[in-house]
Amino acid sequence: MTDEQYIDIAIEISKNAKYPYGAIVVKNGEIIGRSDDKTLMETSMYSHAELEAIESASKNKNLYGDLKGATMYVSCEPCMMCMGAILYEEFDKLVYAATLQDSNDNYCPEMITNIDELAKYSKNTLKIIKELHREKAVEVLKLKGEFDNYEK
């Protein structure tokens, strides 16, 4: 599969999630972790899509501490906390769709961080592909934002 196909899966997860964020972990061409609908305060305020996908990969494949070489695909640019987890697990590549600013503008307030600066703290080189299929992910943020505001 291609980066475009994998990011579309993460975006699709975000459409079906309680909160509009989705992530998958891919290693050796296989999806080994998914966030699905268990994101952002489902169990705790630290249950972000990236962390749920990492936890899923670790449990499903018994890969605790062994995600080096994997790729994280996420519907929205990682926050500082999630970026720390990605760096800690030594992912080789990160691909995201919407930006933190997009989330801030369309769904909820975000602390805007520079992930390129954070990536400098990685033990290995982290390749970052930014804003792949951004428009699709922004649409999800907008739709969820409108729906959640309607519900209030």
Summary of the structure (lengths in Angstrom):
residues: 152
radius of gyration: 14.2
end to end distance: 40.0
largest distance: 44.6
contacts: 519
relative contact order: 0.17
helix: 43%
strand: 16%
